[in-house]
Amino acid sequence: MNLNLRRFRQKASAALADQRLQAAITKASTHFVDGRADALSGLPYSEEMRDQLKAIRSSTMAELGEHLETFERAAEAVGAKIHWAETGQQACEIVIGLARDRGIDKVVKSKSMVTEEIHLNRALEGAGITPVETDLGEWIIQLAGEPPSHIIAPAVHKTREQVAALFSEKLGGPVLTDIPSLTAQARSTLRQEFLSAGMGISGANLLVAETGSIVLVTNEGNGRMVTSLPPVHVAVVGIEKVVPTWQQAEIWLSLLARSATGQPLSIYTNIITGPARSDDLDGPEEVHIIMLDNRRSQILASEYSEMLSCIRCGACLNVCPVYGHVGGHAYNSPYSGPMGAVLTPLLFGLEQHQALPQASSLCGACLEVCPARIDIPGLLLKLRKEQVARHRLPVWDHLLERAAGWLMAKPRLYRLVSSVARLFGGTKFIQPLFAAPLPEMSPRSFNQLWRSGELDK
Amino acid sequence: MNAREKILQRVRASRRETVLAEPWPYPSKSGDLVEQFSQALTAAKGEVFISQDLANAWETLGTILQRLGAKRVVYNQEPPIDGDHLKSRYPQYDWAALVGETQDIKQVCAKADVGITGAAFALAETGSIGIFSSSSSSRFTSLLPEVHVVLLDRQALLPDLISWELVRPKKMPAQLVFVSGPSKTADIEQTLVVGAHGPKRLMVIIYGR
């Protein structure tokens, strides 16, 4: 079995055995799922809005070049500086360059999956610049040296005791016993960082081309701090995050928080349009926006372009039976769950993530909840087809599936083989070739039951 | 070709014809806007006070400041707030204005117990108030102190985000924030804690007819 299939199975097995992790993911998922259901039932015409969002995302991608240029013009007109990065490494170099040119050695960051995607923190540290995460969940995992395990709740896998021990070890002081105290400690520690950092780095939930605006949503307030307190604000954004008009952005925003956490809007919906105006009392002197490609233009040209419609709400993670049991770390990527199972191979290579398209029962729960109605099961099937075409599955899997396909196309031979197999113990023979337990064969086939008339009773 | 050119060239190569249907005129919920706003903001752990007019609103503000045991108060000099009026009416508090004094606004706001602002508009459905940055409004008045108090004119209430489009400024300010409650987090064990990095309490005094 190849390396990354084995790695996925190991991580998944470890996660399945971890009762506490199971309970934590279930608690978070249930909370988000219930919240989403309540929030959408309170929104009149939510189904029509979802149809609209799908259409908006699709038509935006169809003319993405024009919208990117519109955004660039509008943003530059209000004094923002636009940079373009073909790769994650280029984006990191731009950020490092901006910091070095200004003698900045510490930056504060709000939660941004795209900066995890490009390993920005590692690059900054390598260049002697200290990044400080400020979203509580992100800060916890930064202190712990771990990757996020959920795009909305990065530290969902940690207990309060683990967090308390971590804070005591890294920050000094006694081991606190309750969550409000831990949060208060984070507030006062990070407040000092906000006030002293030379640069704030954020992502963006969306970019509005009409006015050259960045929209950044948080519940904690760290998004506002990071983008207002330091004199320089740098936003790293995937090029697929652009939306042409405010009318369309309003539909996107009406669905985003409701799908993610069940809130009508996040506590802070922060709309940034360029740096502080000359007569503004405060605000950053400079706003830099790094437009990141990192294979998005290739995805756009492929049969997987629908995946670019993802608005990173996490609703699919919360309903996925696979994610719900193996957790985010098994995906080996900042993007996990159903959206991660598609996006991770597309961004980082199918070769390196062969388990992910296979890690699905195709139940379709993700498609049911996706605000942009992305056909994730369909995309997973396309990825699997590609894996088979490229002979990227283990030889046994490949041969078995070919043999089964051949046999099933010959009904009489299939029935004969099944009857013989029943005489000799059913699926026991081929069980050693499979990791998951195979179902037992029933004593009589469906066809036999049907023909005998037993099923009519 | 630089990165910009290469990216745009690749993106343009995938261009295809498309038609986006006219945005549907989503009808707003019916009902009293103040009631909807109060319900939504209270559900998000915000606090709503209703005053029949501005004079009454100042009374309410006085009561709030007293109950909070506030010492240092910072405010944005924007309608309906008049710094001189506040200082003379409630001299017992240490009032810090942000305009016309050479001082570090960040430190002033960080040390204040209460920050008072107006609101350019509000959204009833989501319980949100809209704040702009400007030459007389600091971004930090509503962000750094533990308590944020808002004076909201009833006339500024709109039904929802979709209808906000009708009043959206053509020239956007550098920062426009929709604030929909006090700051919060549930990042540890999915347990809600009100008061994360931003204010721990959001109080909105709605005045007027």
Interface residues (C-beta under 8 A of the other chain):
Chain A: A24 K27 A28 H31 P44 Y45 E48 M49 Q52 A55 I56 S58 S59 M61 A62 E63 L64 G65 L68 E69 V78 W84 A85 E86 Q90 T134 D135 L136 G137 I140 A153 P154 A155 V156 K158 T159 R160 V163 I179 P180 L182 T183 A184 A186 R187 L190 R191 F194 L195 T211 S213 N219 E220 G221 N222 R224 M225 T227 S228 L229 I239 W246 Q247 Q248 E250 I251 L253 S254 Q263 P264 L265 S266 I267 Y268 T269 N270 I271 I272 T273 G274 P275 A276 R277 D279 D280 L281 D282 G283 M291 D293 S297 Q298 L300 A301 S305
Chain B: N2 A3 R4 K6 I7 L8 R10 V11 R12 A13 S14 R15 R16 E17 T18 V19 L20 A21 P23 W24 Y26 P27 K29 A40 A44 L98 V99 I105 K106 A110 L123 E125 T126 G127 S128 S133 S134 S135 S136 S137 S138 R139 F140 L143 D160 L161 I162 W164 E165 R168 M172 P173 A174 Q175 L176 V177 F178 V179 S180 G181 P182 S183 K184 T185 A186 D187 I188 E189 Q190 T191 V193 G195 A196 H197 G198 P199
